[in-house]
Amino acid sequence: MVSDKIYSLETDPRENDKLSVCIVGIGAAGLCSLRHFSQRLDLFDIDAYEQTDDIGGTWNYTDHIGFDPKNGLPVHSSITNLPMEIMEFPDYKSNSKRSYVHHTQVLNYLKQYARHFDLYRFMKFNHIISSIDRSDNKWNVIVEDLIAGQKIQKHFDIILICTGRYSIPFWPKYKSLPLFQGNIIHSHDYRVPEVYQNQRVAVIGGGLSGVDITIELSRHCKKVIFINRGKHQYKQMPNNIRQVNVEVEEFRSNSMIVKDRKTGQLTSYDVDSIIMATGYLYNIRYLNSNAGIQMNPDGTINGLYKHLINIAHPSMALLGVAHHVVPLPLYHQQILYYMKILTGEIRLPSKSDMIKDTETDLQERMMQGLRPKDRHLFQADRMESYLDDLSEQAKIRPLNKVILKLHRELFAVRLANILTYKRFDYRLISDEDYVAIENNQQH
């Protein structure tokens, strides 16, 4: 019987001793999981479920907003803001000549990856996970076939949740928001700037999506109020963008009142539309309470060791929890690390030690001025330390330092050149260094 303590698979298992693996979601993280688990079919039986009719997750872009008319489920949107050089899987290079590519090229890369490693044979499309609960040392999973309209129950030894963090928009709770009579959307549903022609638009949220949307809107809008509450403010913004570090105090029928975070001064802005670039919630709604992890009120997840492994039941792992990372290389390292645990090649600490490690990680973040909601935020140095720890424990090849160096230095490049940073192409000339080449050709 499989237990949650330590998976010792070093003995030669019989056919019926294989561990059954359920992969939830076939975006980049799900594909990476499939790629590596499928290399050990002597140990694992694999099923992978995807709610849409194609792979790619957030890169499987659609012009639909809100809910997919095919199945009534939330859709994804995507904006490319990382160069391909640090988005590739370490074991499969793209053939892109440009660094910042259209989202369709990222999707094409993922499809090539899936074909190259013969992954489609494990996939079940138009299937959604309705519930996952734990009993008798097994995971009980209810899977709904969206085409047939049928639900089936299956039992698995291992669960890999690979649905990421970009499908459920986070809406801040503003009591006065219903008073606003203009158009309000989340950045998740933003598609084209032309619908905001000559409008006054407020973009709330200073992350990469927020600033990219703000820049794009500036070419069509009369004025854009860009509410960036981060400690880093962007430079060289277009003249019709007003970047402000404020808190929203009140919404009225066609305006908003904000308070300066330093001086406390109140200012009113007339606006026609509002775009909430306020991030996302992790989608673990289908997990029963006995699964052992919980969603915190701030949208983070409690109960994960290394932002990956379910402490209560280590036979479950969640990929895509860490953010502000090099995503595909990170998934690659996380999966290799997790497989070493499942095969007994490395041992997890005790549950009490895993809890202590997780609490220490959060305390260190708080001491550095981060908030509890930044529990899974990985700035450059922290990500490098995390990846070094995984590779050292698992005795796997570490990521090339040039990938981490480029990711770290891009932050300063974006702050200084938010209008032009995507003009640069990057060439990795060694394991530790790169060159930047300016290319004025429009994307």
Number of C-alpha atoms within 10 A of each C-alpha: 7 16 14 16 15 17 20 15 16 10 7 9 12 9 11 9 15 17 21 18 22 23 24 23 28 28 22 30 30 26 29 27 25 27 19 15 19 18 11 11 12 15 22 18 21 20 16 24 24 24 23 23 12 15 24 24 28 22 22 21 16 13 12 14 15 18 13 15 11 11 14 10 14 17 24 23 22 21 17 17 17 17 20 23 23 22 20 20 22 17 8 13 13 17 9 13 11 18 20 22 18 15 18 15 16 22 20 15 20 25 18 14 21 20 12 12 16 13 17 16 11 14 20 19 19 18 24 21 20 15 16 23 17 18 10 9 15 20 22 18 21 18 18 20 18 17 11 9 8 10 15 11 12 13 18 20 21 24 20 23 23 28 26 27 19 20 21 17 22 19 14 11 7 11 10 13 15 12 13 19 15 15 13 16 15 19 24 26 19 17 16 11 16 13 11 17 14 15 18 22 28 25 25 26 21 25 15 17 19 21 23 16 20 31 19 14 26 24 16 18 20 15 23 26 21 24 24 21 18 12 8 11 13 18 13 11 17 15 9 17 19 14 21 18 19 23 17 18 16 17 21 17 15 15 21 20 16 21 18 16 14 8 8 11 10 14 13 15 15 16 23 20 20 22 22 22 26 20 22 19 19 19 18 18 13 15 18 15 12 13 17 18 20 18 15 11 8 13 18 18 20 18 20 23 23 18 21 21 22 21 26 19 21 24 26 24 22 22 23 24 19 23 16 14 21 23 19 19 22 22 22 22 22 26 22 20 21 22 18 17 21 22 16 15 17 18 16 17 12 11 16 10 13 20 18 13 15 19 15 12 15 18 15 11 18 14 9 8 9 14 14 16 14 17 24 19 19 18 14 19 11 13 20 18 11 16 18 17 15 20 17 13 15 21 14 14 12 16 18 14 14 18 21 21 17 21 21 18 11 15 12 13 13 17 15 16 15 18 18 14 16 23 18 17 18 19 14 15 10 11 11 13 14 15 12 12 12 12 13 10 7 6 10
